[in-house]
Amino acid sequence: MREEIRVDFNTGSGGSSGGSSGGPGGPPPRVSGGPSGGEFSLGDPVQSFVAAVRSVVTGPVGFFSSIRREGDLVNPLIFAIICYEVAAILGGLLGLVGLGLGQTQGFGSFLISIILAPIFAAIGLFIGAGILHLLVMLIVGSRNSGFVGTFRVSAYSSVTSLVSWIPFVGWVASLYGIYLAIVGIREVHGTTTGKAALVVLIPAVVVFVLIVILIFAVGALFYFGTGQ
């Protein structure tokens, strides 16, 4: 098989002089090329999207162990945006049914949400992947597969947003999304389950604590405000 020489911007073992030698403790070498492991591809958007969703949900270990660690970010980014956009559309329609389809204000909010969803999805994905990769560098160490690998894990783990709009099911899916992220970090960066869990759970716990503090703060302001 002919190997291509291409420049990437991985942060980790890819930057060493040994390249992707797959030395002791390092991630296995990956050959550059087209989308692998059932990844999403703009060249065949419909079938590759369905195949990627099925692979991530039903076989995350095999999927994340076979995806590329380098290359462009466009395909995984578009995959994640599609997932969030579908959730925004279906969730918005569910909200319109609850409010009544004749509500003009509700329909306007629905249109704004489906327009802004891709923008916020892209921004959130890059920020989230950046935070995760910072923890990867701190916990896993320098012999990781780079930011591109972490970004791919974040993008494909967002598959759970497809059902996030369904009451209760969305909450269960969010827990499964954490599991997918842990498996992805472990397989992509060639680390242990414990270290991968730390990488994923630390920001999740921080967000949860901040939400609890915010709820208590709002409740306290409301309680003392009405008490006076």
N, C-alpha and C positions, 0 to 999 in steps of 0.2 A: 504494500500500500504506500502510495506516495505521500510524504509528509510535507506540509506547508510550513514555511518560516514566517511567522507573523509577530508583530509587536503588540504586547498587551501591557496593561498597567496594574497587574496583580500586586498586592501588598503582602508579601510573605515569601515562601520559598521560591516562587517564580522569579524573584529578583536576584537570586544568588547566581554565582558563576557556574554552578553545576546544573542550572536549569531545572527541569523536572526529572531529576535523576531517580526520584523515588527512593532516596536513601533511608536508613533506619529512622523510624519515627516520623517520616514525612509522608505526605499524601501520595497516592499512586500517580504515575505520570499519565497525562491525557494528551491525545493527539488533536490538533486543531482541525477543524473541518466544518461540515454542516451540522445542523442540530441533531443531537444523538439522544438515545434513551427515551424517545417519545416526546421530545420537547416541542413546544409550539413553534410554528414557522409561518411567516407571512406569505411564503410561497404556496402554502396550502392551508389557509387559515381555518376553514371549517373542520376538516377531518383531523388536522393536527391539534386543534383546540380540544375536540372531543377526546382524542387519544391521550392528550396530556392530562386532562381532568380525570379520566379513568385510571391512568397510571399512577398519578399522585395519590388519589383517594384509596385505591385498592392495593397498590404495591409501592408504598413510599420508599422502602429500603432499596429495592431494585432501581427505582426511578432516580433517586438522588445519587446513588452510587455510580450511575452511568452518565449523568449529565456533564456537559463541558464545564471546565473550571476557568476558561478564558474566552475571549471573543467579545462580540458586541453585546449591548444591553437591550437592544431594541425589542427583540422577540419576547424575552421574559417580561419586559415592561408592558408591552402591548397585551400580553396574556393577563397580567394583573389588572390592567385598566379595564379590559373586557369584563372580568369578574366583578369588579366594583361597579361598573356601569350597569350590568345586568341586575345587580342587587339594588341599585338606586332606582332603576325603572320599575322593577317588580314591587319593591317596598313602597315606592311612590304611588303606584296603582292601588296597592292595598290600602294606603292612607286615604286615597280619593274615594274608595268604596266606603270607608268608614265615615268620611265627612259628607259624602253625597256628591255624585259627579257634577251636580249643578253649581257647586261652590267655586266661583271664579278665583277667589284668593287662594284656595287650595290648589287649583290647577296651575296658577302662576308659580307657586312655591315648588310644585312638581317639576315644571320646566326648568326652573333655576337649579334645582338639585341635580337633574340629569346633565345639565351643561357644566356645572362646577365639579361633578364627581370625578371625571378624568383628571382634572387639574390637581385637585386635592389628593387623589390616589397616587399620582406620580410624585408629588412633593413628599407625601407621607412615606412612600416606599423608599425613596432615597434617604430620607432622614432616619427611618427605622433601620434600613440596611447599614447605614453609617454607624449608628449606635451599636448594633449587633457586631459589626466587624471590629469596632474598637474593643469590645469585650472579647472577641475572638483573639485579637492580638495580645490582650492582657492575660487571658486564661489558657488558651491553647498554645500560644507562643508564636515565635516568628516562622516556624515551619507549618504555615497554613497555606491554603490554596488561593488566597487573595480575595480582594473585595468583590470581584466579579462572581466568585463562587457564593459568597454570602448574599449578594444581591439576587442571584438566581434562587436561592433558598427562600428568601423573603417573598419574591414574586410568585413562585409556585405554591407557597404555603397559603397565599391569599385565595386559593381555590375555595376555601370554606366560606368566603363572603357570598358565594353564589346562593347560599341558603340562609344567610344572616338575617334576612328580612322576615323569616318565618318565626313566629313566636315560639319560644322554648327551644325549638330546633336550632335556631341561630346561636343560642347560648351554648348548647352542647357542641355545635360545630366550632365555636371559638376555642373550646378546650381541645378539640381534635386538631385545630390549627396549631396550638402550642406543641402538641405531640409531633406534628409534621415538621415544624421548625427544628425541634430537637433532633429528630432523625436526620433531617437535611444537614444541619451543622455537623453532626457526627460523621455522616458519610462523605460529605464534600471535603471536610478538613481533616479527615482521617484521625479523629480524636475519640475519646471515650464518651460513653453515654452521660457520665457524671459531669464532665466538663461542658458538654453540649447543653445539658440541662441548666447549668449555671449561666451560660451565655444567654439562653432564652428566658429563663425565669427571673433573673435579676431585674431587667427592665419591666417585666410583667408585674412583679411585686411592687416596684416603685410606682408604677401607674396606678395600681390598685390602692396603695396607701394614700396617694395624692387624691384619688377620687373620694375615699372615705373621709379624709380631712376636709375636702371641699363640701361634702354633704353635711358634715357636722357644723362647719362654719356657717353655711347657709341656714341650717336649722336653728343655730344659736342666734343669728341675726334676726330671723323671723320671730323666734320665741321672745327675745328680749324687746324687739321692736313693738310687737303687739302687746306685751306686758305693760309697757309704758303708755 
